[in-house]
Amino acid sequence: MDVRFAQMLCWLCLVVTVRAFTQEGFKEALLKQLGLSEVPKLHKRDLVDLVIPDHVKNKYISMLKRQRVKRRALPSLAGILRGSPGNTGKVLYSDTTTRQNLIFDLEGRIPKNSEVTMAELKLFKKPLDRASLPAKQSHRPVSNARVSVYWVQRQQDGTNRTSLIDSRLVPIRESGWKNFDVTEAVHCWLRNKRREPMFLEVWIEGERMGSYAAEMAKAVSFTSQDPKDKALGKPELVLYTLDLEDYGGPGDCKEELVMGKSTCCRQKHYIDFHELSWARYWIIEPAGYQAYRCLGGCLQPPSLLRRFGYGERTCAVVESSPLPMIYLVKRGNRTEIEAAEFSNMVVEKCSCVTDS
């Protein structure tokens, strides 16, 4: 392949990647990957009684975990947080689901000039009370319950907005600590900068559809934050942080850029889907994400090199990663739910590039 043609292709790839990180560019990239010419006409009523099918939820969670493993930095333990004082940690029951509320006060608990690289919710599963199991029937055996963790964001109109954070199957007959990755929830809480605790909700459901699986799942019980619950192993939120003085991510923007020094770097740039009118009822998960963007200037080549065809050097995306999403699709009069991984949505690395 001709060298100049190869270089041109590479440069075009970079341009497409850069455009994808603006809000308008994000929409264009999304439509292109889905093969759509315009955003589906969806309304709030399309979300009424919306239930995410298990196979879609499992696909989304597996994609999330793959990305987390890829990006996870070596953390240092910052601290273990337990429930906020006075919190009762209510447990609610319904025909098919057990829901447990958790509250953690993060205000002042994260060291200054540090970044949370990972956060784990640790729940202690109580030993099984066999008397709580339903009578044996001629059903296919049920060994697990589906345990999901949601971040709950309280809205100004009094309603709650929930976002799925992590989900896994938990053996019904085993007891002990179970860990869930809630890094995304902590990052969202930090971004909102509200002076209120972080609210989580734990859902316990059957591992499959049907009343028998739901009844078996009701036998799963975790120690609550209620002081009246005398069982050992209160819920814990374990935060891992990196001291940015010692371990600042290479290429990420620092204070000197804000003070006027033009150095190419990666800056935080959060996209909130619920604030975008075109995405509000289309994208179900996540609620938003840290896209990052490239910012700053670059040293320019000497004028002698420019005479030989070297163009201006600009700060651009040179490495990116995909974003898993759950979204709605319209097929005739039907509204369906799908999960997919969309490429080039998160900036991983910025660098100075030239157009020739």
N, C-alpha and C positions, 0 to 999 in steps of 0.2 A: 504493500500500500504506500502511496506517495506520502512522504513525511509531512509536507505542508497540509495535505488533506486530513491526515491523522490528527495533527495539531488543531485544525479547525473543528473537527468533530469533538475533540476533548473540550475545547473552549465553549462550543454550543451546549454541551452537556452541563457545564458549569452555569451557563446563563439560565438554562431551564431550571436547574436546582435552586438558584438564587431567587427566581421569581416565585417559586412555590412557597416561600416563607412569608410573603406579604399576605394579608387577609384575602385580597382579591385573587392573588396568585394561588392561594390555598384552595379557593373555590374552583378555579379553573382546573387545577391538578386533580381534584376530587372528581369532577365531572368527567374528565378525560379518562381516568382509570376505571370509572363505572360505565363508560360508553354512553354518557347522557349529554344532551345538548343544553339542558337547563335544569335548575333545581326542581325536584318534585314538589307539587303544590300540596303541602301537608298543613294540618291545622291541629290545634290543641285537642280537638275531639278524637284525633287519630291515636292519642296517647292514653285515652280513657280505657281502664281495665287492661292495659298492656301487660302481657306476661312474656318475659324472655324465655324461649324454649331452652331446655337443658343442654341440647347439643350446641346451640349458639353460644350460650354462656361458657360451656367447657372449652369451646374453640377459642373464644376471646381470652379466657384466663390462661390457656396454654401459650398463646402468642405474647401476652403480657409478661409471663414468667421468663420466656425466652429472651425478651428484651432486657429484663432486669438483671438476669445472669450476665448478659453481655456487658452491661454498663457498670456493674457493681464495683466500687472501689474498695480497697482494703481499709476498713473503718477502725476507729478507736472508740472504746465504750465511753459514752458521755454520761449516761445515767439511766436509772430505772425509775419510772414514774408509776405511782399507784393512784387509785381513784381520788377525786376531789373530796375534801372534807364535807361531810353532810350528804354525800350522794347516796341515794338508796339503790341505784342500779336496778330499776324495775325489770321484771320478767313478765312478758305478755304471752298469752296462749290463744291460739285459734284452732280451727279444725285441722288445718294442714301445716301450720307454722308455729314455732316458738321464737319469740323475739326478745332479746336481752339488750337493754340500753347501757352504754358505758360512757363515762365522762372523765376526761383527763385535762388538767390545767397545765398548759405548756408555757404560760406567760413567765418569762424570766428564767426558764429552765434550760434554754439553749445558750451555750457560751457565746459571747460576742466574737465577731470576726471568725465565725466557724460556719460550716455547711453540713446539714444533715444528709448523710450519704445513704442511710438505711434506717428504717424504723420497723420494729417487730411488735406485734400484739401477742402476748402470751396468755393463753387461757388454760386453766386447770380443769380437765374433765373429771368429774366425780366418778367413783366406782359405781358400776351398774347395780341398780336396785332391780333384781329379777322380778319382783312382784309388780313392777310397773310395765313389764312386757305384755303385749296382748297375747291372748290364748293362741296356741299353735293351730294353724289352719293349713288347708291344702294349697298354700301359695308358694310361689318361688321364693327361696330363702332371701332374707334381707340382712346384709352384714354391716352396711355403712349408713351414715346419715350425711346429707349435704350441709356443710357449715359455710356460710358466706358472711363477709364483713362489709358493711356499707359506711361511708362517711356521710353524716347528716349535716346539711347546711341550712340554718334557719333563715327564712326570707323575711323581708320587712312587712309583708302582708300577713304574716303569721303562719304561713305554710312551710313545709319542709321539702328540701330538694335532696334526694339521696343519690349517691354514686357508688357503684360496685367497685370495691377495692381488691378483694382477694376471695377465693372460694376453693374448697377442697373437700374430699370425702374423708370422714372420720370414722374409724371402726367403733361400732356401738358397744362392743364388749370390752374395749380397752380403756384404761384410765391413765391419767398423767397429763403432762404439759403438751399443748398443741400450739404451734407458732404460725402466725399469719403475717404476710408482708403488707404493711400499711404505710410505706414510704410516700406513696402518692397522696394519701390523706394528709399527712404532716406537711408536705410541700404546699398543698392547697390551703391549709390553715395558715401557714406562714405568709403566703401571698396575700390573703385577705386582711391580715393584720388587725383582726378584730380582738378587742379586749374581752374575750369570752372563751370558755374552755372548748376543747375539741370534743365533738359528739360522735360516737360510733354506735352502730347497731349491728348485733349479731343475729343472723337468721339461721334457724335449724329446721331443715326440711327433709323429706324423704329422698332417698337416693334415686328414685324413679317415681313415675306417676302411680297413683293408686292409694286407696285408704290404708291398706296394710303397711306399706312403706312409711306412710305418714304417722301411723300409730307407733311403729317401731322407733321412728326418729324422736318421738316424745320422751323416750327413755334416756335420751342424751341430755346431760345437765352439766353446766359449768359453774364453778364457784362465782358468786356475784360480788358486786362492790358493797352490797348492803351490810352494814356493821352487824346486823342480826344473824347473818350467815356466818356461822362459826367454823365452817370448813376451811382447811388449810389451802393455801395457794390462791391468793387474791389476784385478779387480773392485773397484768403489768404491761406497761408500754416501754420498750427498751429502745433508746435513741443512740445511734452511732453517728459520730461527727468527725470531720477533719478540720484541724486548725489551719486556716488559710494562710497564716504566716509561714507555716512550714510546708504545707502540702497543697498550696493553691494550684488549681488545674492549669496546665500549660495552655497558653493561648486565650484564657478567659480574661475579660476586661477587668481592670483594676482602677483604683482611685485616680491614678495619673491621667487616664484618658478623660475623665470627667473634668480634670483641672486644665485641660487644653492640649495635652500631648497627643499627637495623632499616631497611634500605633495600631495596626490591624489586630483585632481580637474578637472573641465571641462574647456577645452581650445577651443577658436574659431577655426574652421577649415572649410573654405569655399570651396565648390565644384562648379566650373564654367563649366557648360555643354558644352559651346561653345569652351572651351579649350581642351575638350576630343574628340578625333577624332571619336570614336565609338558612341558618343552621339550627335554630332553636328547637324545632320539632322534627328535624331530620336526623341529627346525630344523638343517639341515646347515651352512649358511653364512648370516651370519658367526658366529663363536664367541661374540660379544657386541657391544655397541655403546654409544657414549656418547649416552645419551638426553637428559641435562640435566634440570633441574627448576627451577621458580620458587620463590624463597625470600625471606623478608623481609616487612616491613610497609609500609604506605602512609599518607601524611597523610590524615586524614579531613576531609570537608567541614564547614564551620561548622554549628552547630545550626540556624541560620536556614534554610539550604538543605535540611537534613533534613526540616524541616517541609513543604517543597514536594515531597517525594517522593524526594529523593536518598538512596540507601542507602549502606551501608558500602563503602568502596573496599578491594579485595583485590588481592594480587599474583598475576597469572595469565598464562597463555600467550596471546600475541596473534599469534604467527607460528610455524609449524612446517613441517617438510619430511618427505618420505617416506623409507622404509628398504627397500632391495632385499634379498630373502632367497631362499635355496634351501631347500626343505622337502619332506618326504615326505607323500604322500597314500595312503590306503587305498581301493582300489576292488575290493570283494569280497575275493578271496584274493590280489589283486595289490597290490604296493607300487610306486608310481611317484614320480618326482622332478619337481618343478616349480619355476619361478622367477617371482617377482612382486614388485611394488613396493607397499608398504603405507603408506598416507597417515597423516599426523599422528603420526609416531613419534619425531621428533627436534625438541626445542624450539630454535627459532632466536632468539626474542625474548620477553622478559617485560615486562609493564607493569602499572600500577595501573588497574584497571577498576572500574566501579560497576554495580550490578544495575538501575539505572534511568537 
